[in-house]
Amino acid sequence: MLFGKKENYLGKDKEVAFLIEKETERQKTSLEMIPSENHTSRAVRQALGSLLTDKYAEGYPGKRYYAGLEYYDKLEDLCRERAKKLFNAVHANVQPYSGSPANHAVYYALLEKGDTVMGMSLPHGGHLTHGWKVNFSSKYYNSVQYGVDQTHFIDFKEAERLAKECHPKLIWVGATAYPRIFDWERFSFIADSVGAYLAADIAHIAGLVAGGVHPSPAPFAHIMTTTTHKTLRGPRGGMIMVTEKGIQKDPDLPKKIDKAVFPGLQGGPHENAIAAIAVCLKEASQESFKKYAEQIVKNSKTLAGELLKYGFKLVSGGTDNHLILVDLRNKNISGPEAQDILEKAGMTMNKNSIPFDPNPPFNPSGLRMGTPAITTRGMKEQEMIKIAGWINEVINDKNSCSKVREEVRELCSRFPLPE
Ligand SMILES: *Cc1c(COP(=O)(O)O)cnc(C)c1O
């Protein structure tokens, strides 16, 4: 018996229990369509909520600073082995607290202050930590940024020109709002031609890579970083992996990465999260997860196709992955307004800048949505057709919110959250 007889210990803290209950109800009755979010299994949450949160485990398995860590060592080793196997890596560090700290550690391991780093710019879909101007990654390093061209696909010519001109030591590939496949090989030519490290940040698409519906960067990148809580469907966390190619470029890479995470940047690892990551990695290695990943993409393509039929404009014209970026400019509604009324109708998605957005970041023209969480609930193409219809209805007529809210509630009642 893992947790004792009574499950509701929180009943003693009525305020917190009440708010968790309310949030549970909200998740059950609405469509979670923010593409970086998902619904975790009970197994993941059980590991996360276990007493593994109790102990300090600074260091790595076999080289800890505290006593009593026999089982913590075994768990972290198990997690590292599962990560290496699933993503075809030679070394894995599973201690980063989240995706951003994982990326910080890559900088800290490989670059000196002032060195040049190249990444995709935030307004074109890249992540803050890839060198965006308000982030540490552009304040402590010399950041150059590539983006997409007028077709909204990555502008490789520009990336190549920048690399030749600026000689970055590190090149990031990965994004938070890019609906297309990454051509890892093409980036590896660019990185190799200037002697740069190539880091693939698969935070958004890790589950698609694990499920075989997005090409793996393992043969092409030196380093892979990821979050564990997006399409991978684990607890909030991060990982850094070194590939065979990475070891060939620099045999000390695993040591450098490990030292950068601890003692370079972090203290005690969150071993309860690491246990939950181990659980999600096992789930993601199963046949059922391949089906899940395939369905995420099928659903995303169906949703995109339906939205196109309703006259929505999509950035890049469609999607290859789990997310869709809608350009709302022909719909006479701003990103924030759309986000707001869709939330009222029970569909949670987020306002987002689009490439070459004429409007400022706090009032962007785009709406970003994705299918990972609703696919976890078992929804398929038929449900996507309905959802596209509701999105269209609500955006064309704000007064339909409460009617659609009830229809969403009814749909959700037939697709429970995972056990
Ligand atoms: C989400 C994301 C991150 C950061 O992850 P956090 O856990 O929010 O710190 C890093 N890179 C990319 C590409 C992401 O999408």
PDBQT file of the ligand as one rigid body, heavy atoms in Angstrom, charges set to zero:
ROOT
HETATM    1  C1  LIG A 501       8.931  24.942 -23.303  1.00  0.00    +0.000 C 
HETATM    2  C2  LIG A 501      10.253  25.130 -23.940  1.00  0.00    +0.000 A 
HETATM    3  C3  LIG A 501      11.409  25.355 -23.184  1.00  0.00    +0.000 A 
HETATM    4  C4  LIG A 501      11.404  25.685 -21.712  1.00  0.00    +0.000 C 
HETATM    5  O1  LIG A 501      10.817  24.851 -20.871  1.00  0.00    +0.000 OA
HETATM    6  P1  LIG A 501      10.344  25.344 -19.410  1.00  0.00    +0.000 P 
HETATM    7  O2  LIG A 501      10.083  24.047 -18.755  1.00  0.00    +0.000 OA
HETATM    8  O3  LIG A 501       9.165  26.210 -19.612  1.00  0.00    +0.000 OA
HETATM    9  O4  LIG A 501      11.476  26.081 -18.798  1.00  0.00    +0.000 OA
HETATM   10  C5  LIG A 501      12.619  25.407 -23.842  1.00  0.00    +0.000 A 
HETATM   11  N1  LIG A 501      12.696  25.268 -25.179  1.00  0.00    +0.000 NA
HETATM   12  C6  LIG A 501      11.605  25.075 -25.936  1.00  0.00    +0.000 A 
HETATM   13  C7  LIG A 501      11.770  24.941 -27.411  1.00  0.00    +0.000 C 
HETATM   14  C8  LIG A 501      10.347  25.011 -25.350  1.00  0.00    +0.000 A 
HETATM   15  O5  LIG A 501       9.274  24.851 -26.109  1.00  0.00    +0.000 OA
ENDROOT
TORSDOF 0
